[in-house]
Structure formats: structure tokens, C-alpha cells
Amino acid sequence: MSRKGNCWNNAIAESFFKSLKVEWVYKHNYWLRLEAELSIFQWIETWYNRRRIHSYLGYKSIEEFKIEMFNQKVAA
């Protein structure tokens, strides 16, 4: 844990929410909170986790990375 006021504590979360806002939320107009919740859930589950590649994960999607890690543990 870094000291108070250092930005490293929230870097991962801030990166995720920036991606969410820029890639999805700013492109849609929501009238109801439920509509926004369902739309954001859909973006996370169908795009962010399953198809969007992440440089930190070796340019794989989160889903591909999880499957690869599971297969490595089973083989060991």
C-alpha cells in the first residue's frame, strides 16, 4: 500500500472506469438507472471480459487468459 495521496492505489480501477466511460457510457443516453445497469453489465460480460484484449495479459482477453491459466493448473 502506498502513502495517502499517491495515485498507484487506484490505477487499475481508474483504467477500467476510463475504458468503460470512453468506449461505452459516453456513446449512450440512458433514461433509467436499470437501463444503464443492464447496458453496462452487457458491455462488461460480452466485450470487456470476452473479446477486448489487454496488454498486461499478453494481448489476450480476460476469458482467454483465465482458460489458459486453468489449463496450466490442470496439466501440472
ZIBEL-V401983 format. One record per run of one state. SS is the DSSP state (hx for helix, st for strand, lp for the rest). FROM is the first residue (numbers start at 1). LEN is the number of residues. If there is no record, write none. Layout:
BEGIN
[[SS/FROM/LEN] [SS/FROM/LEN]]
END
This chain:
BEGIN
[[lp/1/6] [hx/7/17] [lp/24/1] [hx/25/3] [lp/28/5] [hx/33/16] [lp/49/5] [st/54/1] [hx/55/3] [lp/58/2] [st/60/1] [lp/61/1] [hx/62/14] [lp/76/1]]
END
